[in-house]
């Protein structure tokens, strides 16, 4: 069972926005046993859309389209679909009532005829009600293929996929089971892991595949199994993961489907009845952002400060200027002082701190680009680690965040 995703919009092709829709659609389709065969991004051009639909129909069973369903003249998807299926637009009264209700409740500007025209849909389409916007989704079946068209606005598309499209696809097609389990590892590179688990990998059953997903200081190992016996797939995946723990258990920190490393840290802190704060310099608040992305994180994450400039470390955190003068702003002594001061300021048992030079110039610390110090304050002590992460700014920042979480998790354990 194969699907193709077609995203429509010049804004994607010129790099003005990132196509996050395809990533979401591919993920949820895979969960119900539908493989994405191809993802295609095309411009807001009638002939381009017609060609893409025709080509996709020859390749796959399900064609998912997003974009081009707005009220303005450059949104031509609906009219082009009518031409492709030799159809005409008709008014859907249910959609019209929904549009009028949305304007009455949430939109201050008066409703116009252009807005009302959103209720026009191809006569051959089954309307998929969009509860979060004015443009409905459309489901059309032709030549034993399913064509689905949805708005490109991400939260509108996600609502339609979850509430309308996925349930219909599950009823419409018989699908195999696809089971994924992704192991999260920290502290060892992809090639080193591959060498350690080579014999284990060589003995995986034919229906189980392993993928390495490296990302700056951490590697995800995704096991995927496909077949018609769900319990067999789950049992085999579980058996293989237990074997993996025996080989590289010291670097496994959790499972992507269950919890991120930040969530695991949060759960450990809650169980201990303790909390953490952060004092960030070179990471610019990314550690705090990772914590607060999780609902309920206020139970264990009490706050943080971004003391990016040297003076802010003195004025806001209270780091002794003599320490900075003697050892440099990028040093073990300063990062440890930052962690201690953050712990005191937020009255927590733990604190994480970062200072370093992500580049491209040497900055206040006069250390080589890529030099980073990470500090961890605990209930009893404080310690720090020094790393050199290279001369790419984004890479240095991301590796610092990942390494900080790795160090802190190891301390908690």
Secondary structure in CASP SS format (residue, H / E / C, confidence):
PFRMAT SS
TARGET T0000
AUTHOR 0000-0000-0000
METHOD secondary structure of the structure
MODEL  1
X C 1.00
X E 1.00
X E 1.00
X E 1.00
X E 1.00
X E 1.00
X E 1.00
X E 1.00
X C 1.00
X H 1.00
X H 1.00
X H 1.00
X H 1.00
X C 1.00
X C 1.00
X C 1.00
X C 1.00
X C 1.00
X C 1.00
X H 1.00
X H 1.00
X H 1.00
X H 1.00
X H 1.00
X H 1.00
X H 1.00
X H 1.00
X H 1.00
X H 1.00
X H 1.00
X H 1.00
X C 1.00
X C 1.00
X C 1.00
X E 1.00
X E 1.00
X E 1.00
X E 1.00
X E 1.00
X E 1.00
X E 1.00
X E 1.00
X C 1.00
X C 1.00
X C 1.00
X H 1.00
X H 1.00
X H 1.00
X H 1.00
X H 1.00
X H 1.00
X H 1.00
X H 1.00
X H 1.00
X H 1.00
X H 1.00
X H 1.00
X H 1.00
X H 1.00
X C 1.00
X C 1.00
X E 1.00
X E 1.00
X E 1.00
X E 1.00
X E 1.00
X C 1.00
X C 1.00
X C 1.00
X C 1.00
X C 1.00
X C 1.00
X C 1.00
X C 1.00
X C 1.00
X C 1.00
X H 1.00
X H 1.00
X H 1.00
X H 1.00
X H 1.00
X H 1.00
X H 1.00
X H 1.00
X C 1.00
X C 1.00
X C 1.00
X C 1.00
X E 1.00
X E 1.00
X E 1.00
X C 1.00
X H 1.00
X H 1.00
X H 1.00
X H 1.00
X H 1.00
X H 1.00
X H 1.00
X H 1.00
X H 1.00
X H 1.00
X H 1.00
X H 1.00
X H 1.00
X H 1.00
X C 1.00
X C 1.00
X C 1.00
X C 1.00
X C 1.00
X C 1.00
X H 1.00
X H 1.00
X H 1.00
X H 1.00
X H 1.00
X H 1.00
X H 1.00
X E 1.00
X E 1.00
X E 1.00
X C 1.00
X C 1.00
X C 1.00
X E 1.00
X E 1.00
X E 1.00
X C 1.00
X C 1.00
X C 1.00
X C 1.00
X C 1.00
X C 1.00
X C 1.00
X C 1.00
X E 1.00
X E 1.00
X E 1.00
X E 1.00
X E 1.00
X E 1.00
X C 1.00
X C 1.00
X E 1.00
X E 1.00
X E 1.00
X E 1.00
X E 1.00
X E 1.00
X C 1.00
X C 1.00
X C 1.00
X H 1.00
X H 1.00
X H 1.00
X H 1.00
X H 1.00
X H 1.00
X H 1.00
X H 1.00
X H 1.00
X H 1.00
X H 1.00
X H 1.00
X H 1.00
X H 1.00
X H 1.00
X H 1.00
X H 1.00
X H 1.00
X H 1.00
X C 1.00
X C 1.00
X C 1.00
X C 1.00
X E 1.00
X E 1.00
X E 1.00
X E 1.00
X E 1.00
X E 1.00
X E 1.00
X E 1.00
X E 1.00
X E 1.00
X C 1.00
X C 1.00
X C 1.00
X H 1.00
X H 1.00
X H 1.00
X H 1.00
X H 1.00
X H 1.00
X H 1.00
X C 1.00
X H 1.00
X H 1.00
X H 1.00
X H 1.00
X H 1.00
X C 1.00
X C 1.00
X C 1.00
X C 1.00
X C 1.00
X E 1.00
X E 1.00
X E 1.00
X E 1.00
X E 1.00
X E 1.00
X E 1.00
X C 1.00
X C 1.00
X C 1.00
X E 1.00
X E 1.00
X E 1.00
X E 1.00
X E 1.00
X E 1.00
X E 1.00
X E 1.00
X E 1.00
X E 1.00
X C 1.00
X C 1.00
X H 1.00
X H 1.00
X H 1.00
X H 1.00
X H 1.00
X H 1.00
X H 1.00
X H 1.00
X H 1.00
X H 1.00
X H 1.00
X H 1.00
X H 1.00
X H 1.00
X H 1.00
X H 1.00
X H 1.00
X H 1.00
X H 1.00
X C 1.00
X C 1.00
X C 1.00
X E 1.00
X E 1.00
X E 1.00
X E 1.00
X C 1.00
X C 1.00
X C 1.00
X C 1.00
X C 1.00
X H 1.00
X H 1.00
X H 1.00
X H 1.00
X H 1.00
X H 1.00
X H 1.00
X H 1.00
X H 1.00
X H 1.00
X H 1.00
X H 1.00
X C 1.00
X C 1.00
X C 1.00
X E 1.00
X E 1.00
X E 1.00
X E 1.00
X E 1.00
X C 1.00
X C 1.00
X C 1.00
X C 1.00
X C 1.00
X H 1.00
X H 1.00
X H 1.00
X H 1.00
X H 1.00
X H 1.00
X H 1.00
X C 1.00
X C 1.00
X C 1.00
X C 1.00
X H 1.00
X H 1.00
X H 1.00
X C 1.00
X E 1.00
X E 1.00
X E 1.00
X E 1.00
X E 1.00
X E 1.00
X C 1.00
X C 1.00
X C 1.00
X H 1.00
X H 1.00
X H 1.00
X H 1.00
X H 1.00
X H 1.00
X H 1.00
X H 1.00
X C 1.00
X C 1.00
X C 1.00
X H 1.00
X H 1.00
X H 1.00
X H 1.00
X H 1.00
X H 1.00
X H 1.00
X C 1.00
X C 1.00
X C 1.00
X C 1.00
X H 1.00
X H 1.00
X H 1.00
X H 1.00
X H 1.00
X H 1.00
X H 1.00
X H 1.00
X H 1.00
X H 1.00
X H 1.00
X H 1.00
X H 1.00
X H 1.00
X H 1.00
X C 1.00
X C 1.00
X C 1.00
X E 1.00
X E 1.00
X E 1.00
X E 1.00
X E 1.00
X E 1.00
X E 1.00
X C 1.00
X C 1.00
X C 1.00
X C 1.00
X C 1.00
X C 1.00
X C 1.00
X C 1.00
X C 1.00
X C 1.00
X C 1.00
X C 1.00
X C 1.00
X C 1.00
X E 1.00
X E 1.00
X E 1.00
X E 1.00
X E 1.00
X E 1.00
X E 1.00
X C 1.00
X C 1.00
X C 1.00
X C 1.00
X E 1.00
X E 1.00
X E 1.00
X E 1.00
X E 1.00
X E 1.00
X E 1.00
X C 1.00
X C 1.00
X C 1.00
X C 1.00
X H 1.00
X H 1.00
X H 1.00
X H 1.00
X H 1.00
X H 1.00
X H 1.00
X H 1.00
X H 1.00
X H 1.00
X H 1.00
X H 1.00
X H 1.00
X H 1.00
X H 1.00
X H 1.00
X H 1.00
X H 1.00
X H 1.00
X H 1.00
X C 1.00
END
